[in-house]
Amino acid sequence: KRLGSGGSKIGNAHLKWAFSEMAVTVMSHNPEVHAYFEKLVRKHGKPKAMTLLAAKLGRTIYIMLTKKRSFDMSKFLQH
């Protein structure tokens, strides 16, 4: 019995690239985000931590655009 189609790609590669670039820029300009990234690195390793941070930025921007809210750093840094 086959369930699903394993190995297929999910998501837009261009958006993943853009959010990854944004994650690097945000980390270099904001020490709080860099500290959060270092915590993720200790837990998951550097490549996975970068992906997690980029995905979190993507979700944050989606919420900002759909719900018309401003960026809140304290909410962003919460777990």
C-alpha positions, -999 to 999 in steps of 0.1 A, spaced: 0 0 0 15 33 -10 9 64 11 18 98 -3 46 105 -26 78 107 -7 107 127 -19 87 154 -36 98 190 -31 76 213 -11 76 251 -15 91 277 -37 129 276 -41 131 313 -48 112 322 -16 135 299 4 165 316 -11 151 351 -4 142 343 32 176 326 38 193 358 26 171 379 48 179 357 78 217 364 73 211 401 70 188 403 101 214 383 121 242 406 111 223 437 121 204 426 152 223 410 182 190 396 197 183 376 166 219 365 165 217 352 201 185 333 192 203 318 161 232 307 183 207 289 206 193 272 175 228 262 164 235 245 197 203 225 195 201 217 157 234 225 140 242 255 117 225 245 85 192 234 102 193 265 124 196 288 94 166 270 78 146 273 110 153 310 113 144 316 76 112 297 80 103 317 111 109 349 92 87 337 64 58 329 88 62 362 105 61 382 72 30 362 61 12 371 94 22 407 91 8 409 55 -24 390 61 -34 404 95 -19 439 88 2 439 120 35 455 126 66 435 135 71 427 172 106 416 182 95 402 215 69 379 199 94 369 172 119 357 197 94 337 217 94 300 212 
